[in-house]
Amino acid sequence: MKKLNTYTGTLHILGRENNSVMGNPRYRAFIELTDEGDGFEVLTKPNSGIAYALTNFDGKKVTVELGDYHKRLNIYSLKEAQA
């Protein structure tokens, strides 16, 4: 596994990707780290349970662990940030 980095920011779902080969959903999202709009565009990993919970966090402040998966930035963990 690659090195994972932890970030806290606002999650914005950009859209839905094609389903994985096994039929599970995938999403493209943006983690906004600053008020100026700096952040990362990320994907959910194929066949990850995070894809099913992701829509519950749209527009909320979250803490995520991000890492590379097949040379693309993916979400490895997701939880609501502490207030």
TANORFEN-V844586 format. One record per run of one state. SS is the DSSP state (a for helix, b for strand, c for the rest). FROM is the first residue (numbers start at 1). LEN is the number of residues. Records with the same first field share a line. If there is no record, write none. Layout:
SS = FROM-LEN ; FROM-LEN
This chain:
c = 1-4 ; 17-10 ; 33-6 ; 45-5 ; 58-3 ; 70-2 ; 81-3
b = 5-12 ; 27-6 ; 39-6 ; 61-9 ; 72-9
a = 50-8
